[in-house]
Amino acid sequence: MSEIVQRGLYYEECEVGARYLHRPGRTITQADNTLFSALTMNTQALHVDAAYSATQPFGKPLMNSMWTLATIVGMSVTQITQGTLVAQLGLSDIAFPHPLFAGDTLYAETEIVAKRLSNSRPGQGLVTMTHTGRNQDGEVVATATRVALMWCLPEGDA
């Protein structure tokens, strides 16, 4: 019987225009918000102080946007980069167009938007992808463009 190891995509398997819906979603708690904020030393009262947040425009704590970004990238790992990533090269065009709150469920999707072989690193290629996070109502809560250095298929696997 053969063994199959779960992995992400090799460079050649990344198809420009392909869109991956990452499931399951993640229902958020205030504990997630407080722990992440504490771990990253982000003492912004809008994330950790419910009484203060109640006096602000949204009326309740906002989810730490860096948690949201990290989570939508993290949700993509098993489908896209697990075991096939050499390094993350950069994130750009990051936006948070709609707030996210405890009790919301976050869903993520990734679209491959460009790719090219590395000029300086044989056996590796650069893949540009856009990550989008949506809440349970389909509202976009986060977007980011990411460039990843990916392994090409091992010799003999092409």
N, C-alpha and C positions, 0 to 999 in steps of 0.2 A: 504494500500500500504506500502511496506517495504522501509526503508531508508538504503542506502548503503553509508558508509563513506570510502573515498579513504584512503588506508593505504599501508604500505610496507609489507614485508614478516615476518611471525613469524619463529622462529628457525626451526621448523619442515617443513616449506614450502620451506626452502632453500635447493635446490637440487645440490649436488656437480656435476659440469660439466655444469650446466645451464649457458647460456650466455644471458644477457639482453642488448638489443640495446636501448639506451635512446634517444628519439626523442621528440621534434624537436631539431635540432642542434642550435648553437649560433654563429651568425656572429659577429665578433669582430670589435670594433672601437678603434681608438686611445684614445678616451675619456675614454673607459673602462680601458685602460692601464694607463693613467695619473691619473685617480681617484683612482684606486687600489693602485698604487705606492704611491700616496699622503697619502691615508688612512693608509698604512702600514709603512710610513716613509722611503720608499725605494727610495732614490734619485739617483739611478743608471742612469746615462745619457743615457745608451743604451735603456732605456725604455721611457724616457720623453724628450729627446733633439734630434729632427730630424736633425738639422744641424750637431751635433757631430756624430750621428749614420750614417750619409751619408759618413763620413770619415772612417768608420769601415768596417770589412769584409762583413757584410750582406747588407750594404748600406742604411738601414732604421731601425727604431726602432724595437727591438725585443719585443714580448709580455712578460710581467713579468711572469716568470715561476710559481711563487706562485699563480698567478691568474689562470693559466692553471690548476694547481693541484686542487685548491679550486673549480673550475668550473666543472671539470670532476667528482669530488666527489659529488658536489651539484646536478649535473644532474642525479645522481643515486637515490637521496633521495625518490622521489615519488614512484618508483618501488620497492625499496629494504628496506628502513629503516624508512619511515614516520610512526611515532607512534609505531614502533616495536623495536626501538633502545633504549638500556639502556645507553650505553656509547661507544664512540670510544676509543679503547685501544691502537692503534698504527698504524703508517704508516711506511713502509720500502720499500727497493728496488725501490726508486723513480728515474726515469730517464726521460730526455728530449732529445730524439734522433734526433729530427728534429725541426727547428725553427718554430715559429708561429708568424704571423704578422697581423696588422690591415687589415681588408678586408677578411681574411680567415674565414671559418666557421668551428667551432669545433663540433665534434660529439664524444659521449662517449659510452662505453660499459663496462659491468661488468660481470666477470665470477666468480661463486662460486667455490673455489678451495679446501676448507676443512671446516669441522665443528665438534664440539664436545660439549657435555653438560658441563656446568661449574661444577667443583668439589666443589666449595665453595659457590655458589649462586644458590640454588634450583629455578627452574622455569626460568632459563636463560641458554643460550648457546653461545659459541664463534664461530663466522663465519669468515672465512678468504676469502677474495675476491681480485681479481685483477681488477683494473680500467685501461682502455686504452682510450686515447684520440687520435683521428685522424682528420686530416684536410679534406677539401672537395675533395682532390685527393686520400684519403685513406692512406696517409703517417702517421705513428705513430709519434705523437708529445709529448706524455707523457704516462708513465706507473707508477703504484704504487700498492703495496700490502697493504691491509688494514685489520686489525682485529677489529671486532665489537662485542660487547656484546649485544645479542639480547634477547628479551622476547620469552619464549615458549608460545604456544597456551594457552589461558585462559582455566581453568577447564571447562569441558563440551563442548568445541569447537573442541575437537580432532576428 
